[in-house]
């Protein structure tokens, strides 16, 4: 009877924890995210396919992480059922976050049982604002959280293959890995390369010829998935851009190392109150503690594996090696890659969020001779993560029911409409250009442009756009009276004295100049094409 009462109490505690974690994370997601230019991408693609047919997908100018197979089919299905409103897009980001948590919990539960899996779910659901928001992007509708779902599916199905020997699991795992890698090259470094590394180590260290065969099969399907993704399925998806990387200079490596420490802190988040906003860098105390704890986890894992590696089931060996390789490869990739500073965020370490708990679940704590230390580490990390997550997200408990921010788009559209303007150009992020026509249902359209300092001209944005938008044919049915939104900051259009001067030299003198929240709206009584 006591056993049943204890079980019932545990069930209630876990249920309350999961429920509160789900509510907090859902409120935080809708608090943090709203309509913006990137989120509008799937909608613009959906509208193009709906209007022009499936061939439209070959005309869109994608970024390297194109999401074509990993995200677009799911979003298109959601649009078909629920419509393409902003709330549907934000909800899709939440769905992928919860799927990522669910898959991580399943992997942990398979190794440690349902109770430990449920406790892990509570910890993950209490992720802080920096991890969910504009740093870690774990709940963003178009980010690596999507790739984490496909990668974790590949890992889970590979372990099912190791357990059952059913070839179907392995084939589906390969398909998942291919979908993830083709849609987002980050998947290669986060999953395919680590899985290949793990299998090679298992093949080299294994002493059972029969036991090697399933591992060799995983390596083979992993290489095949990567090769198909790299060749764009033998050119079938040749319209997608190829990844472009550069090697970091010594100066960049130093800067990247500092960024890496910050990104570890975003996902570990073990110091309550240190990370309460996605936009503020973590304090030094958080950096030291969070990075120190991660280093302790890795060192402790190696200690456990060194002593008990041979006694572990091959499935656990595979998971432990994959987790360690994923974090190590991604850390190295960030360190030695030359990035445009504005493009680097903690999202590159999103794999840490799932592989740290997976690693702690599979290492042989109970047989390593370090059982008490291991349990203390796991318990302390779990409690600190939950407390810190609650503190980080405390603001959402005082908010009204979740709503989707429209990022000031309606107010901008009303301003333009009041001056008789409905078509023009502007910067991608400050005006949320790609989202304007979507949010206003076509009443106002802004095409994104960039200023090229070398050519001293405003040019079409090369990604997340259609080439046709910037042609005479593309503006044929648009109003003859157009506008260009530029910054009032003269430093934004150097070496020209100001962006307005640069625009006048390129398009002629505007007939009117309006001011709106830090921007000049230059009005032209003739069509302009960047």
C-alpha positions as MATLAB code, in Angstrom:
seq = 'XXXXXXXXXXXXXXXXXXXXXXXXXXXXXXXXXXXXXXXXXXXXXXXXXXXXXXXXXXXXXXXXXXXXXXXXXXXXXXXXXXXXXXXXXXXXXXXXXXXXXXXXXXXXXXXXXXXXXXXXXXXXXXXXXXXXXXXXXXXXXXXXXXXXXXXXXXXXXXXXXXXXXXXXXXXXXXXXXXXXXXXXXXXXXXXXXXXXXXXXXXXXXXXXXXXXXXXXXXXXXXXXXXXXXXXXXXXXXXXXXXXXXXXXXXXXXXXXXXXXXXXXXXXXXXXXXXXXXXXXXXXXXXXXXXXXXXXXXXXXXXXXXXXXXXXXXXXXXXXXXXXXXXXXXXXXXXXXXXXXXXXXXXXXXXXXXXXXXXXXXXXXXXXXXXXXXXXXXXXXXXXXXXXXXXXXXXXXXXXXXXXXXXXXXXXXXXXXXXXXXXXXXXXXXXXXXXXXXXXXXXXXXXXXXXXXXXXXXXXXXXXXXXXXXXXXXXXXXXXXXXXXXXXXXXXXXXXXXXXXXXXXXXXXXXXXXXXXXXXXXXXXXXXXXX';
ca = [
       0.000    0.000    0.000;
       2.843    2.362    0.835;
       4.387    1.608   -2.533;
       1.176    2.553   -4.327;
       0.831    5.781   -2.307;
       4.434    6.684   -3.094;
       3.836    5.977   -6.793;
       0.624    8.048   -6.797;
       2.401   10.975   -5.116;
       5.220   10.782   -7.671;
       2.684   10.687  -10.487;
       0.955   13.807   -9.154;
       4.240   15.687   -8.706;
       5.408   14.781  -12.217;
       2.031   15.681  -13.687;
       2.059   19.089  -12.007;
       5.646   19.693  -13.101;
       5.001   18.787  -16.736;
       1.796   20.848  -16.811;
       3.452   23.945  -15.329;
       6.452   23.550  -17.636;
       4.177   23.259  -20.660;
       2.119   26.316  -19.681;
       5.186   28.427  -18.920;
       6.978   27.503  -22.146;
       3.849   28.089  -24.249;
       3.279   31.516  -22.713;
       6.964   32.352  -23.161;
       6.939   31.301  -26.821;
       3.994   33.553  -27.671;
       5.528   36.335  -25.572;
       8.893   36.113  -27.355;
       7.923   35.617  -30.982;
       5.738   37.416  -33.498;
       5.398   38.108  -37.202;
       8.728   38.960  -38.843;
      10.480   38.706  -42.196;
      11.981   35.248  -41.651;
       8.790   33.773  -40.217;
       6.967   35.050  -43.313;
       9.142   32.824  -45.537;
       6.969   29.682  -45.371;
       3.842   31.792  -45.989;
       5.331   33.469  -49.074;
       6.369   30.078  -50.415;
       2.914   28.642  -49.678;
       1.189   31.552  -51.392;
       3.488   31.202  -54.398;
       2.846   27.466  -54.732;
      -0.881   28.033  -54.250;
      -0.931   30.664  -57.016;
       1.615   29.304  -59.507;
       1.998   25.580  -58.796;
       4.738   23.428  -57.310;
       7.323   24.759  -59.758;
       7.373   27.954  -57.698;
       9.666   26.271  -55.163;
      12.473   26.326  -57.768;
      12.180   30.104  -58.204;
      12.457   31.159  -54.554;
      15.922   32.334  -53.490;
      16.677   30.352  -50.351;
      19.196   30.752  -47.569;
      21.574   27.853  -46.848;
      19.134   26.541  -44.260;
      16.225   26.288  -46.670;
      13.765   24.119  -44.619;
      12.280   22.866  -47.885;
      11.654   19.251  -46.867;
      11.990   19.433  -43.080;
       9.517   22.260  -42.433;
       7.575   23.356  -45.510;
       5.367   20.241  -45.907;
       4.294   20.452  -42.248;
       3.638   24.192  -42.500;
       1.749   23.791  -45.781;
      -0.493   21.182  -44.166;
      -1.115   23.503  -41.215;
      -1.946   26.399  -43.575;
      -4.358   24.173  -45.467;
      -6.211   23.260  -42.262;
      -5.900   26.403  -40.114;
      -4.956   29.172  -42.540;
      -1.671   31.101  -42.744;
      -2.193   33.561  -39.891;
       0.760   34.580  -37.674;
      -0.596   32.541  -34.750;
      -0.327   29.361  -36.852;
       3.344   30.083  -37.584;
       4.211   30.746  -33.934;
       2.307   27.603  -32.953;
       4.382   25.595  -35.444;
       7.553   26.725  -33.638;
       6.019   25.575  -30.368;
       5.057   22.218  -31.884;
       8.610   21.558  -33.061;
       9.954   22.523  -29.620;
       7.602   20.065  -27.935;
       8.433   17.350  -30.478;
      12.124   17.914  -29.754;
      11.459   17.570  -26.014;
       9.320   14.461  -26.577;
      11.972   12.694  -28.659;
      14.675   13.528  -26.097;
      12.452   12.200  -23.308;
      11.765    8.989  -25.251;
      15.487    8.389  -25.730;
      16.129    9.021  -22.026;
      13.114    6.959  -20.930;
      14.280    3.988  -22.986;
      17.530    4.007  -21.031;
      16.387    5.043  -17.537;
      12.684    4.294  -17.386;
       9.558    6.450  -17.622;
      10.009    8.233  -14.280;
      13.460    9.592  -15.172;
      12.165   10.413  -18.639;
       9.273   12.397  -17.154;
      11.626   14.261  -14.806;
      13.813   15.113  -17.800;
      10.714   16.471  -19.556;
      10.111   18.874  -16.666;
      13.683   20.168  -16.847;
      13.511   20.690  -20.623;
      10.085   22.352  -20.537;
      11.390   24.973  -18.101;
      13.904   26.259  -20.671;
      14.678   29.939  -20.143;
      13.878   32.910  -22.358;
      17.375   33.100  -23.924;
      17.145   29.460  -25.058;
      13.588   29.762  -26.370;
      13.973   33.285  -27.725;
      16.257   35.346  -29.922;
      19.488   33.613  -28.957;
      18.906   29.887  -28.780;
      15.868   29.971  -31.111;
      14.591   26.653  -29.727;
      10.980   27.685  -30.339;
      11.425   29.848  -33.438;
       9.271   28.667  -36.358;
      12.233   28.554  -38.771;
      15.400   27.443  -36.983;
      17.504   24.472  -35.928;
      14.784   23.180  -33.609;
      13.229   21.772  -36.792;
      16.495   19.999  -37.649;
      16.776   18.696  -34.080;
      13.478   16.868  -34.544;
      14.650   15.132  -37.731;
      18.075   14.381  -36.275;
      16.663   12.958  -33.043;
      14.276   10.825  -35.100;
      17.289    9.489  -36.974;
      19.080    8.676  -33.715;
      16.000    7.063  -32.113;
      15.251    4.926  -35.158;
      18.894    3.850  -35.325;
      18.667    2.588  -31.738;
      15.456    0.716  -32.622;
      17.385   -0.913  -35.462;
      20.121   -1.935  -33.027;
      17.512   -3.467  -30.727;
      15.309   -5.259  -33.266;
      17.380   -5.725  -36.389;
      14.400   -4.573  -38.473;
      15.727   -2.985  -41.645;
      12.697   -0.686  -41.914;
      13.802    1.298  -38.859;
      17.217    1.869  -40.428;
      15.754    2.923  -43.784;
      13.407    5.449  -42.147;
      16.315    6.733  -40.036;
      18.265    7.380  -43.234;
      15.319    9.235  -44.769;
      14.990   11.436  -41.667;
      18.699   12.254  -41.688;
      18.587   13.056  -45.424;
      15.578   15.359  -44.978;
      17.289   17.172  -42.133;
      20.653   17.520  -43.909;
      19.222   18.658  -47.255;
      17.040   21.256  -45.542;
      19.679   22.520  -43.099;
      23.451   21.850  -43.453;
      23.751   22.342  -39.666;
      22.305   18.821  -39.364;
      25.479   17.409  -40.894;
      27.629   18.739  -38.047;
      25.043   18.141  -35.318;
      23.998   14.590  -36.266;
      25.435   12.913  -39.373;
      29.108   13.532  -38.626;
      28.735   12.636  -34.911;
      26.831    9.433  -35.749;
      29.528    8.515  -38.264;
      32.209    9.215  -35.656;
      30.410    7.083  -33.069;
      29.963    4.145  -35.431;
      33.586    4.237  -36.574;
      34.762    4.150  -32.943;
      32.413    1.243  -32.234;
      33.648   -0.640  -35.290;
      37.300   -0.129  -34.312;
      36.866   -0.940  -30.606;
      34.311   -3.732  -30.977;
      35.467   -7.321  -30.566;
      32.317   -9.038  -31.805;
      32.136   -9.506  -35.566;
      28.394  -10.137  -35.442;
      27.813   -7.068  -33.283;
      29.711   -4.887  -35.757;
      27.318   -5.518  -38.640;
      24.402   -3.357  -37.381;
      26.883   -0.574  -36.608;
      28.392   -0.815  -40.090;
      24.858   -0.584  -41.487;
      24.209    2.637  -39.528;
      27.487    4.063  -40.829;
      26.500    3.121  -44.361;
      23.052    4.695  -44.184;
      24.532    7.775  -42.508;
      27.090    8.227  -45.297;
      24.409    7.627  -47.932;
      22.090   10.238  -46.387;
      24.942   12.746  -46.244;
      26.012   12.046  -49.825;
      22.464   12.430  -51.140;
      22.106   15.722  -49.261;
      25.464   17.055  -50.464;
      24.688   16.188  -54.101;
      21.184   17.692  -53.732;
      19.783   14.242  -54.574;
      21.974   14.048  -57.686;
      20.948   17.523  -58.813;
      17.203   17.120  -58.363;
      17.319   19.940  -55.811;
      20.024   21.862  -57.630;
      18.136   25.122  -57.199;
      19.034   25.108  -53.489;
      22.162   27.088  -52.521;
      25.317   25.257  -51.530;
      26.753   25.898  -48.047;
      29.594   28.405  -48.024;
      32.130   28.502  -45.213;
      35.427   30.223  -44.583;
      38.222   29.379  -42.180;
      38.446   31.754  -39.241;
      41.506   33.923  -38.725;
      43.347   33.788  -35.413;
      41.571   36.955  -34.348;
      38.194   35.447  -35.280;
      39.006   32.234  -33.409;
      39.513   34.241  -30.218;
      36.192   36.029  -30.703;
      34.450   32.753  -31.545;
      35.774   31.189  -28.333;
      34.170   33.955  -26.281;
      30.925   33.492  -28.196;
      31.073   29.726  -27.581;
      31.285   30.266  -23.815;
      28.290   32.612  -23.997;
      26.274   30.111  -26.003;
      26.973   27.321  -23.547;
      25.563   29.581  -20.819;
      22.399   30.213  -22.849;
      21.504   26.520  -22.892;
      22.895   25.431  -19.521;
      21.332   28.436  -17.683;
      22.104   27.145  -14.198;
      22.406   30.475  -12.369;
      18.939   31.823  -11.431;
      18.447   35.430  -12.443;
      21.537   35.694  -14.630;
      19.723   35.240  -17.947;
      16.350   36.956  -17.971;
      16.409   38.418  -21.491;
      17.342   36.985  -24.895;
      19.137   40.218  -25.774;
      21.630   40.582  -22.900;
      24.925   38.652  -22.766;
      25.329   36.393  -19.725;
      27.360   37.831  -16.811;
      30.793   36.453  -16.013;
      29.507   34.411  -13.056;
      27.093   32.605  -15.353;
      29.836   31.968  -17.919;
      32.160   30.467  -15.334;
      29.544   28.297  -13.619;
      27.720   27.099  -16.739;
      30.877   26.353  -18.729;
      32.474   24.789  -15.658;
      29.503   22.483  -15.110;
      29.512   21.432  -18.781;
      33.241   20.684  -18.550;
      32.546   18.669  -15.380;
      29.778   16.701  -17.147;
      32.069   15.876  -20.072;
      34.986   14.915  -17.795;
      32.714   12.812  -15.580;
      31.261   11.111  -18.669;
      34.719   10.193  -19.913;
      35.596    8.854  -16.449;
      32.477    6.658  -16.396;
      33.008    5.461  -19.954;
      36.671    4.644  -19.331;
      35.800    2.370  -16.451;
      32.633    0.711  -17.747;
      32.586    1.170  -21.522;
      32.888   -2.545  -22.303;
      29.995   -3.426  -19.998;
      27.571   -1.003  -21.640;
      24.979   -2.212  -24.147;
      25.958   -1.230  -27.684;
      22.939    1.074  -27.885;
      24.194    3.115  -24.936;
      27.692    3.191  -26.342;
      26.292    4.553  -29.590;
      24.239    7.241  -27.827;
      27.064    8.328  -25.517;
      29.599    8.584  -28.340;
      27.128   10.401  -30.595;
      26.320   12.929  -27.853;
      29.977   13.645  -27.096;
      30.881   13.842  -30.791;
      27.960   16.161  -31.576;
      28.951   18.669  -28.920;
      32.641   18.408  -29.763;
      32.176   18.780  -33.519;
      29.782   21.696  -33.178;
      32.096   23.458  -30.714;
      34.994   23.019  -33.164;
      32.882   24.116  -36.133;
      31.915   27.336  -34.372;
      35.473   27.949  -33.223;
      37.185   27.579  -36.605;
      34.573   29.024  -38.965;
      34.658   32.621  -40.112;
      31.227   34.155  -39.559;
      29.611   37.474  -40.278;
      29.245   38.655  -36.687;
      25.578   39.551  -37.060;
      24.769   36.021  -38.205;
      26.197   34.189  -35.202;
      23.816   33.325  -32.379;
      23.546   30.591  -29.770;
      21.320   28.562  -32.111;
      24.473   26.840  -33.381;
      24.693   25.088  -29.990;
      21.050   23.994  -29.953;
      22.239   20.365  -30.002;
      23.735   20.885  -26.518;
      20.213   21.346  -25.157;
      19.278   17.741  -26.004;
      22.604   15.922  -25.904;
      23.657   16.987  -22.390;
      20.625   15.261  -20.786;
      20.924   12.290  -23.163;
      24.588   11.897  -22.224;
      23.799   12.030  -18.507;
      21.123    9.368  -19.037;
      23.319    6.843  -20.842;
      26.646    7.002  -19.026;
      27.025    4.083  -16.557;
      26.848    6.087  -13.321;
      25.707    3.109  -11.238;
      28.633    0.854  -12.174;
      31.437    3.391  -12.386;
      32.351    3.682   -8.702;
      31.264    7.329   -8.881;
      27.583    6.682   -8.274;
      27.030    9.219   -5.502;
      28.934   11.957   -7.328;
      27.044   11.240  -10.535;
      23.634   11.330   -8.889;
      24.569   14.567   -7.116;
      25.627   16.176  -10.411;
      22.454   15.120  -12.226;
      20.179   16.206   -9.370;
      21.901   19.575   -8.947;
      21.739   20.310  -12.689;
      18.057   19.366  -12.837;
      17.030   21.497   -9.861;
      19.148   24.481  -10.918;
      17.747   24.305  -14.475;
      14.140   24.342  -13.278;
      14.664   27.155  -10.759;
      16.606   29.225  -13.273;
      13.967   28.592  -15.940;
      11.200   29.775  -13.619;
      13.144   32.930  -12.736;
      14.049   33.565  -16.381;
      10.416   33.288  -17.507;
       8.735   34.782  -14.439;
       7.433   37.736  -16.466;
       5.154   35.490  -18.539;
       3.066   34.516  -15.500;
       1.860   38.108  -15.139;
       0.953   38.512  -18.807;
      -2.462   38.325  -20.386;
      -3.323   35.177  -22.364;
      -0.803   34.452  -25.145;
      -1.004   36.688  -28.191;
       1.100   37.130  -31.296;
       3.015   40.374  -31.701;
       2.806   41.926  -35.165;
       6.081   43.828  -34.630;
       4.603   47.253  -35.413;
       3.636   46.267  -38.956;
      -0.002   47.482  -38.746;
       1.106   50.914  -37.475;
       3.666   51.270  -40.292;
       1.064   50.160  -42.841;
      -1.457   52.713  -41.521;
       1.151   55.466  -41.799;
       1.969   54.557  -45.400;
      -1.675   54.127  -46.334;
      -2.521   57.531  -44.866;
      -0.060   59.080  -47.311;
      -1.439   57.175  -50.269;
       1.424   54.669  -50.399;
       0.986   50.936  -50.912;
       4.149   49.667  -52.661;
       7.823   50.267  -52.130;
      11.116   49.027  -50.743;
      12.819   48.914  -47.367;
      15.389   47.086  -45.198;
      14.602   43.446  -44.430;
      14.585   43.509  -40.610;
      13.840   47.106  -39.523;
      10.632   47.234  -41.609;
       9.893   43.465  -41.438;
       9.621   43.837  -45.205;
       8.663   40.283  -46.156;
       5.939   40.141  -43.516;
       4.149   43.391  -44.411;
       2.035   42.137  -47.329;
       1.225   38.977  -45.343;
       0.070   40.807  -42.210;
      -1.838   43.521  -44.120;
      -3.396   41.015  -46.543;
      -1.782   42.763  -49.502;
      -2.844   46.318  -48.651;
       0.815   47.390  -48.349;
       3.833   45.648  -49.878;
       7.496   46.253  -49.036;
      10.213   44.505  -51.039;
      13.459   44.034  -49.085;
      16.617   45.808  -50.261;
      20.198   46.118  -49.014;
      22.644   48.975  -49.433;
      25.903   47.881  -51.087;
      28.716   50.134  -49.861;
      31.040   49.091  -52.707;
      28.565   49.847  -55.491;
      26.989   52.652  -53.452;
      23.566   51.439  -54.494;
      20.437   49.896  -53.074;
      20.229   46.354  -54.383;
      17.660   43.546  -54.196;
      18.082   41.328  -51.171;
      19.660   38.173  -52.623;
      17.855   35.660  -50.361;
      14.296   35.145  -49.138;
      13.068   36.878  -52.292;
      12.075   36.323  -55.917;
      14.281   37.720  -58.684;
      11.086   38.711  -60.516;
      10.170   41.156  -57.746;
      12.898   43.511  -58.961;
      12.071   43.587  -62.677;
       9.819   45.806  -64.805;
       7.549   42.841  -65.310;
       7.371   42.329  -61.551;
       6.144   45.879  -60.852;
       3.955   46.210  -63.901;
       0.714   46.038  -61.919;
       1.981   48.067  -58.958;
       1.131   51.760  -58.356;
       3.362   54.242  -60.178;
       3.868   56.157  -56.929;
       6.430   54.238  -54.884;
       8.484   54.688  -51.736;
      11.868   53.727  -50.343;
      12.360   53.471  -46.565;
      15.901   54.344  -45.467;
      17.621   54.943  -42.162;
      18.174   58.502  -40.931;
      21.556   57.327  -39.584;
      24.187   58.518  -42.105;
      26.480   55.680  -41.054;
      24.130   53.127  -42.608;
      24.955   54.188  -46.182;
      28.634   55.128  -46.094;
      30.511   56.444  -48.000;
      27.485   58.499  -49.081;
      26.649   61.456  -46.792;
      23.277   59.878  -46.031;
      20.940   57.145  -47.250;
      18.634   59.828  -48.677;
      21.506   61.235  -50.766;
      22.425   57.719  -51.953;
      18.808   57.071  -52.944;
      18.523   60.388  -54.817;
      21.663   59.632  -56.823;
      20.304   56.215  -57.783;
      16.592   56.909  -58.350;
      16.344   60.695  -58.772;
      15.078   63.282  -56.348;
      12.073   62.152  -54.287;
       8.979   64.326  -54.491;
       8.409   64.053  -50.766;
      10.324   62.937  -47.666;
       8.379   61.638  -44.681;
       9.690   60.693  -41.252;
       8.618   57.567  -39.366;
      10.257   56.252  -36.162;
      13.907   56.695  -37.116;
      13.393   56.239  -40.841;
      12.984   58.491  -43.829;
      10.246   57.455  -46.238;
      11.281   58.783  -49.644;
       8.338   59.123  -52.023;
       8.770   58.955  -55.795;
       6.114   59.790  -58.372;
       7.678   57.337  -60.822;
       8.441   53.596  -60.657;
      11.791   52.664  -59.133;
      13.624   49.354  -59.443;
      16.718   48.608  -57.315;
];
